[in-house]
């Protein structure tokens, strides 16, 4: 059986018509009721250059490391 990774795309549209797509772990599931799914905060990381040939697994590892680093700095 192939190993899978649950991801969710978030598209942000600007007033000037430009859009960006962000990839991350799912926050909102179709199985959950929508009562507590209001957005409270949004953070954007610094822009980082990553290797062109990076795999999804390597990219998600970098994201996890950055999230752990950010969480430790906030505490």
DSSP file (Angstrom, degrees, kcal/mol; ACC not computed):
  #  RESIDUE AA STRUCTURE BP1 BP2  ACC     N-H-->O    O-->H-N    N-H-->O    O-->H-N    TCO  KAPPA ALPHA  PHI   PSI    X-CA   Y-CA   Z-CA
    1    1 A X              0   0    0      0, 0.0     2,-0.3     0, 0.0     0, 0.0   0.000 360.0 360.0 360.0 137.2    0.0    0.0    0.0
    2    2 A X        -     0   0    0      1,-0.1     2,-0.2     0, 0.0     0, 0.0  -0.556 360.0-119.8 -77.2 134.3    1.3    3.4   -0.9
    3    3 A X        -     0   0    0     -2,-0.3     2,-0.3     1,-0.0    -1,-0.1  -0.538  34.8-161.6 -71.0 134.5    2.0    5.8    2.0
    4    4 A X        -     0   0    0     -2,-0.2     2,-0.4     2,-0.0    -1,-0.0  -0.798  14.0-151.7-119.4 162.4   -0.1    9.0    1.7
    5    5 A X        -     0   0    0     -2,-0.3     2,-0.5     2,-0.0    -2,-0.0  -0.988  20.3-130.1-134.9 122.0    0.1   12.4    3.3
    6    6 A X        +     0   0    0     -2,-0.4     2,-0.3    20,-0.0    20,-0.3  -0.602  36.9 170.3 -75.9 123.4   -3.0   14.5    3.9
    7    7 A X        -     0   0    0     -2,-0.5     2,-0.4    18,-0.2    18,-0.2  -0.924  19.6-157.7-130.9 156.2   -2.6   18.0    2.5
    8    8 A X  E     -A   24   0A   0     16,-2.9    16,-1.9    -2,-0.3     2,-0.4  -0.999  12.3-139.0-135.0 138.2   -4.9   21.0    1.9
    9    9 A X  E     -A   23   0A   0     -2,-0.4     2,-0.5    14,-0.2    14,-0.2  -0.795  12.4-164.5 -95.8 137.9   -4.5   23.9   -0.5
   10   10 A X  E     -A   22   0A   0     12,-2.8    12,-3.0    -2,-0.4     2,-0.5  -0.991   5.6-159.0-120.6 123.1   -5.4   27.4    0.6
   11   11 A X  E     -A   21   0A   0     -2,-0.5     2,-0.5    10,-0.2    10,-0.2  -0.895   3.7-164.9-104.8 128.0   -5.8   30.0   -2.1
   12   12 A X  E     -A   20   0A   0      8,-2.7     8,-2.1    -2,-0.5     2,-0.5  -0.956   5.2-159.3-114.0 124.4   -5.5   33.7   -1.2
   13   13 A X  E     -A   19   0A   0     -2,-0.5     6,-0.2     6,-0.2     2,-0.2  -0.881   4.7-149.7-106.0 133.2   -6.8   36.2   -3.6
   14   14 A X    >   -     0   0    0      4,-3.1     3,-1.9    -2,-0.5    -2,-0.0  -0.597  28.4-111.9 -94.7 160.1   -5.6   39.8   -3.6
   15   15 A X  T 3  S+     0   0    0      1,-0.3    -1,-0.1    -2,-0.2    -2,-0.0   0.772 116.1  62.3 -61.6 -25.6   -7.7   42.8   -4.7
   16   16 A X  T 3  S-     0   0    0      2,-0.1    -1,-0.3     1,-0.1     3,-0.1   0.422 121.7-104.7 -82.7   3.5   -5.4   43.3   -7.7
   17   17 A X  S <  S+     0   0    0     -3,-1.9    -2,-0.1     1,-0.3     2,-0.1   0.247  78.9 130.6  96.1 -13.1   -6.4   39.9   -9.0
   18   18 A X        -     0   0    0     -5,-0.1    -4,-3.1     1,-0.0     2,-0.3  -0.439  37.9-163.5 -73.4 149.5   -3.2   38.1   -8.1
   19   19 A X  E     -A   13   0A   0     -6,-0.2     2,-0.4    -2,-0.1    -6,-0.2  -0.968  10.6-161.9-134.0 150.4   -3.5   34.8   -6.2
   20   20 A X  E     -A   12   0A   0     -8,-2.1    -8,-2.7    -2,-0.3     2,-0.5  -0.972  10.1-146.9-128.0 146.9   -1.2   32.6   -4.2
   21   21 A X  E     -A   11   0A   0     -2,-0.4     2,-0.4   -10,-0.2   -10,-0.2  -0.961  12.8-165.6-116.4 128.9   -1.7   28.9   -3.3
   22   22 A X  E     -A   10   0A   0    -12,-3.0   -12,-2.8    -2,-0.5     2,-0.4  -0.910   6.7-150.1-115.4 140.6   -0.4   27.6    0.0
   23   23 A X  E     +A    9   0A   0     -2,-0.4     2,-0.3   -14,-0.2   -14,-0.2  -0.907  33.4 131.8-112.0 135.2    0.0   23.9    0.9
   24   24 A X  E     -A    8   0A   0    -16,-1.9   -16,-2.9    -2,-0.4     2,-0.2  -0.954  57.7 -59.4-163.1-177.7   -0.3   22.6    4.4
   25   25 A X  S    S-     0   0    0     -2,-0.3   -18,-0.2   -18,-0.2     2,-0.0  -0.520  70.1 -91.2 -73.2 144.4   -1.8   20.1    6.8
   26   26 A X        +     0   0    0    -20,-0.3     3,-0.1    -2,-0.2    -1,-0.1  -0.308  44.7 171.2 -61.2 132.9   -5.6   20.1    6.7
   27   27 A X  S    S+     0   0    0      1,-0.3     2,-0.6    -3,-0.1    -1,-0.2   0.686  70.8  48.7-104.4 -35.1   -7.3   22.4    9.3
   28   28 A X  S    S-     0   0    0      3,-0.0     2,-0.3     9,-0.0    -1,-0.3  -0.935  71.7-167.6-114.4 122.0  -10.8   22.1    8.0
   29   29 A X    >   -     0   0    0     -2,-0.6     3,-0.6    -3,-0.1     0, 0.0  -0.780  30.0-130.7-107.0 150.2  -12.2   18.7    7.4
   30   30 A X  T 3  S+     0   0    0     -2,-0.3    -1,-0.1     1,-0.2     4,-0.1   0.733 110.0  59.8 -66.9 -20.7  -15.4   17.8    5.5
   31   31 A X  T 3  S+     0   0    0      2,-0.1    -1,-0.2     0, 0.0     2,-0.2   0.744  92.1  81.0 -80.0 -24.1  -16.2   15.5    8.5
   32   32 A X  S <  S-     0   0    0     -3,-0.6     2,-0.2     1,-0.1     5,-0.0  -0.502  85.9-113.3 -83.2 150.7  -16.1   18.4   11.1
   33   33 A X    >   -     0   0    0     -2,-0.2     3,-0.6     1,-0.1    -4,-0.1  -0.546  25.1-124.2 -75.8 151.7  -19.0   20.7   11.6
   34   34 A X  G >  S+     0   0    0      1,-0.2     3,-0.6    -2,-0.2    -1,-0.1   0.150  83.1 103.1 -85.9  20.5  -18.3   24.3   10.6
   35   35 A X  G 3  S+     0   0    0      1,-0.2    -1,-0.2     2,-0.1     3,-0.2   0.851  90.9  28.4 -74.5 -33.7  -19.1   25.9   14.0
   36   36 A X  G <  S+     0   0    0     -3,-0.6    -1,-0.2     1,-0.1    -2,-0.1   0.014  90.7 101.5-115.2  28.0  -15.5   26.4   15.1
   37   37 A X    <   +     0   0    0     -3,-0.6     2,-0.2     2,-0.1    -1,-0.1   0.132  43.8 130.9-101.5  20.5  -13.8   26.8   11.8
   38   38 A X        -     0   0    0     -3,-0.2     2,-0.3     1,-0.1    -3,-0.0  -0.513  64.8-111.6 -72.8 142.0  -13.5   30.6   11.8
   39   39 A X        +     0   0    0     -2,-0.2     3,-0.1     1,-0.2    -1,-0.1  -0.590  37.0 175.1 -75.4 130.1  -10.0   31.9   11.0
   40   40 A X        +     0   0    0      1,-0.4     2,-0.3    -2,-0.3    -1,-0.2   0.798  63.3   1.2-102.5 -41.6   -8.4   33.5   14.1
   41   41 A X        -     0   0    0      2,-0.0    -1,-0.4     0, 0.0     2,-0.4  -0.980  53.0-159.2-146.5 154.3   -4.9   34.3   12.8
   42   42 A X        -     0   0    0     -2,-0.3     2,-0.4    -3,-0.1    -3,-0.0  -0.992  12.2-172.1-135.8 131.2   -2.8   34.0    9.7
   43   43 A X        -     0   0    0     -2,-0.4     2,-0.4     0, 0.0    -2,-0.0  -0.946   8.8-155.6-121.0 144.4    1.0   34.1    9.6
   44   44 A X        -     0   0    0     -2,-0.4     3,-0.1     3,-0.0    -2,-0.0  -0.972  15.7-138.2-117.1 133.8    3.3   34.2    6.7
   45   45 A X        -     0   0    0     -2,-0.4     2,-0.1     1,-0.2     3,-0.0  -0.260  34.9 -83.5 -78.0 171.5    6.9   32.9    6.9
   46   46 A X        -     0   0    0      1,-0.1     2,-0.4    -2,-0.0    -1,-0.2  -0.403  55.5 -96.5 -65.0 154.2    9.9   34.6    5.4
   47   47 A X        -     0   0    0     -3,-0.1     2,-0.4    -2,-0.1    -1,-0.1  -0.647  48.4-169.4 -76.7 129.0   10.5   33.7    1.8
   48   48 A X        -     0   0    0     -2,-0.4     2,-0.5    -3,-0.0    -3,-0.0  -0.953  21.0-130.8-124.0 139.7   13.0   30.9    1.5
   49   49 A X        -     0   0    0     -2,-0.4     2,-0.3     0, 0.0     3,-0.0  -0.765  29.9-175.2 -85.3 129.8   14.7   29.5   -1.5
   50   50 A X        -     0   0    0     -2,-0.5     9,-0.0     1,-0.0     4,-0.0  -0.894  36.5 -83.7-122.2 155.5   14.5   25.7   -1.7
   51   51 A X    >   -     0   0    0     -2,-0.3     3,-1.6     1,-0.1    -1,-0.0  -0.279  33.2-129.8 -58.6 140.5   16.1   23.3   -4.2
   52   52 A X  T 3  S+     0   0    0      1,-0.3    -1,-0.1    -3,-0.0    -2,-0.0   0.826 107.4  51.0 -59.5 -33.5   14.2   23.0   -7.4
   53   53 A X  T 3  S+     0   0    0      2,-0.0    -1,-0.3     0, 0.0    -2,-0.1   0.186  79.7 139.7 -92.9  16.4   14.3   19.2   -7.2
   54   54 A X    <   -     0   0    0     -3,-1.6     2,-0.2     1,-0.1    -4,-0.0  -0.312  47.8-130.9 -64.5 142.2   13.0   19.0   -3.6
   55   55 A X     >  -     0   0    0      1,-0.1     4,-2.5     4,-0.0     5,-0.2  -0.496  20.9-112.1 -87.1 163.0   10.5   16.2   -2.9
   56   56 A X  H  > S+     0   0    0      1,-0.2     4,-2.7     2,-0.2     5,-0.2   0.899 119.4  53.5 -60.5 -40.9    7.2   16.8   -1.1
   57   57 A X  H  > S+     0   0    0      1,-0.2     4,-1.7     2,-0.2    -1,-0.2   0.908 110.1  46.7 -62.1 -42.3    8.5   14.8    1.8
   58   58 A X  H  > S+     0   0    0      2,-0.2     4,-2.1     1,-0.2    -1,-0.2   0.895 112.3  51.0 -66.2 -39.9   11.6   17.0    2.1
   59   59 A X  H  X S+     0   0    0     -4,-2.5     4,-2.2     1,-0.2    -2,-0.2   0.929 109.7  48.5 -63.5 -45.6    9.5   20.1    1.8
   60   60 A X  H  X S+     0   0    0     -4,-2.7     4,-2.7     1,-0.2    -1,-0.2   0.838 108.1  55.9 -65.9 -31.7    7.1   19.0    4.5
   61   61 A X  H  X S+     0   0    0     -4,-1.7     4,-2.4    -5,-0.2    -1,-0.2   0.924 107.8  48.5 -63.8 -44.0   10.1   18.2    6.7
   62   62 A X  H  X S+     0   0    0     -4,-2.1     4,-2.2     2,-0.2    -2,-0.2   0.898 111.6  49.9 -61.0 -40.6   11.4   21.8    6.3
   63   63 A X  H  X S+     0   0    0     -4,-2.2     4,-2.7     2,-0.2    -2,-0.2   0.931 110.2  49.7 -64.2 -45.7    7.9   23.1    7.1
   64   64 A X  H  X S+     0   0    0     -4,-2.7     4,-2.6     1,-0.2    -2,-0.2   0.919 110.6  50.4 -58.9 -44.1    7.7   21.0   10.3
   65   65 A X  H  X S+     0   0    0     -4,-2.4     4,-2.2     1,-0.2    -1,-0.2   0.902 111.7  47.6 -62.0 -41.2   11.1   22.2   11.4
   66   66 A X  H  X S+     0   0    0     -4,-2.2     4,-2.7     2,-0.2    -1,-0.2   0.906 111.3  50.6 -67.5 -40.6   10.2   25.8   10.8
   67   67 A X  H  X S+     0   0    0     -4,-2.7     4,-2.6     2,-0.2    -2,-0.2   0.909 110.7  49.0 -63.9 -41.2    6.9   25.4   12.7
   68   68 A X  H  X S+     0   0    0     -4,-2.6     4,-2.1     2,-0.2    -1,-0.2   0.911 112.3  48.9 -63.4 -41.9    8.7   23.8   15.7
   69   69 A X  H  X S+     0   0    0     -4,-2.2     4,-1.5     2,-0.2    -2,-0.2   0.907 112.7  47.3 -64.6 -42.9   11.2   26.6   15.7
   70   70 A X  H  X S+     0   0    0     -4,-2.7     4,-1.5     1,-0.2    -2,-0.2   0.912 111.4  51.1 -65.5 -42.4    8.4   29.2   15.6
   71   71 A X  H  X S+     0   0    0     -4,-2.6     4,-1.0     1,-0.2    -1,-0.2   0.891 109.3  50.2 -63.0 -39.5    6.5   27.5   18.3
   72   72 A X  H  < S+     0   0    0     -4,-2.1    -1,-0.2     1,-0.2    -2,-0.2   0.822 109.7  51.5 -69.4 -29.7    9.5   27.4   20.6
   73   73 A X  H  < S+     0   0    0     -4,-1.5    -1,-0.2     1,-0.2    -2,-0.2   0.782 107.6  53.2 -76.3 -26.4   10.2   31.1   20.0
   74   74 A X  H  <        0   0    0     -4,-1.5    -1,-0.2     1,-0.2    -2,-0.2   0.735 360.0 360.0 -79.7 -21.9    6.6   32.0   21.0
   75   75 A X     <        0   0    0     -4,-1.0    -1,-0.2    -5,-0.1    -2,-0.1   0.477 360.0 360.0 -82.2 360.0    6.7   30.2   24.3
